Amino acid sequence: MKTSLLPAIPALLLTLVSTPLVHANHDAVQYLADVDAIRHTLFRYPQAIDSKAYDIMEELFTPDATYSLSPAVPAVTGVAAIKNVIASASRDAKTQHFMGTEVIDLDRKRGTATSVVYLLGTFYGQGGVNRTTNAYGFFKDELVRTNSAGHYPDLQWRFKSRAFTLLLPIEAPIAAQSPAVPIASA
């Protein structure tokens, strides 16, 4: 009985040709996993503030992290101090933060990254019942990978430093921001 290798040749060729690509694709997948994990950290931050779940900061910052809200609040170091600054800044207000444009630069070999993320923060009731304050600016971040294995889903990135730059504050009564507009009838 003769056995032909002819049916196995396409699968063998595919294996031989795609083997280098598997390693290249693994690097690409790992890069995307890193970027996704960094975004997870970036976007959990406003969620924690808006829900007043300040203990989440312990998961987002390294124990020796630095944090600054320019220039009104001096820089602080350590998670306890960071939680205190954030809680003090948003204590008397309901808040809503929108994180927007982001740029992430990743150094996978060193396990570090930098990011710039634009922010619109709205504080309702700060300074009075019918007042709202909008803060426009951006965060500059340094992040570090905190899981030595570095494989998704266990991958976690934390802020090593986070500094906010205020671009434009606007403070106005809520009523003045949204005047009643009559709806035209058709």
C-alpha positions, 0 to 999 in steps of 0.5 A, spaced: 500 500 500 502 506 497 501 512 501 501 519 498 504 525 501 501 530 496 494 531 500 499 533 506 503 538 502 499 544 503 498 544 510 506 543 511 507 549 506 502 553 510 506 551 517 513 552 514 511 559 511 507 562 517 512 560 523 515 566 523 509 570 522 506 567 529 512 570 533 511 577 529 503 576 531 505 574 538 509 581 539 503 585 535 498 581 540 502 583 546 503 590 544 495 591 543 494 587 550 499 592 553 496 598 550 489 596 552 491 595 559 494 602 559 487 604 557 484 600 562 488 604 567 487 611 564 479 610 564 478 607 571 481 613 574 475 618 572 470 612 573 473 612 580 473 619 581 465 620 579 463 614 583 467 617 589 470 610 590 477 613 592 480 606 594 480 604 587 486 609 587 490 604 590 490 599 584 491 605 579 497 608 582 504 605 585 505 606 592 510 611 591 507 615 585 507 622 584 501 626 583 499 634 581 494 638 579 497 644 576 499 649 579 493 650 585 495 644 588 502 642 590 505 635 588 504 629 593 507 623 593 504 616 595 497 613 594 494 616 601 496 623 599 493 622 592 487 619 595 486 625 599 488 630 594 482 627 589 477 627 595 478 634 597 478 637 590 471 633 588 468 633 595 462 637 595 461 636 588 458 631 583 463 630 578 463 628 571 469 627 567 470 625 560 477 623 557 478 624 550 484 624 545 490 620 548 497 618 545 500 612 548 508 611 547 510 604 550 517 601 551 515 594 552 522 592 554 523 596 560 515 595 562 514 603 562 509 607 558 508 615 557 501 618 555 498 624 554 490 624 555 485 630 554 480 631 559 474 635 560 472 635 568 465 638 570 464 639 577 456 640 579 455 644 585 462 646 587 461 653 590 454 653 590 448 649 589 446 652 582 454 653 580 458 648 575 465 649 574 468 646 567 476 644 567 479 643 560 486 640 560 490 634 559 494 629 564 501 627 562 503 620 565 508 615 566 506 608 567 509 602 569 507 595 568 506 591 575 506 584 573 512 581 572 509 575 567 506 581 563 501 577 559 494 579 558 489 578 562 493 579 568 497 585 565 496 591 569 499 598 568 499 603 574 501 610 574 508 612 577 506 619 576 500 623 573 500 631 572 494 635 570 495 641 566 489 646 566 488 649 559 482 653 560 477 654 567 470 656 566 465 658 571 458 659 570 451 658 573 448 652 571 442 656 569 446 661 564 449 655 561 443 652 558 437 657 557 430 655 555 429 655 547 422 655 545 421 649 540 418 651 533 412 648 531 412 645 524 
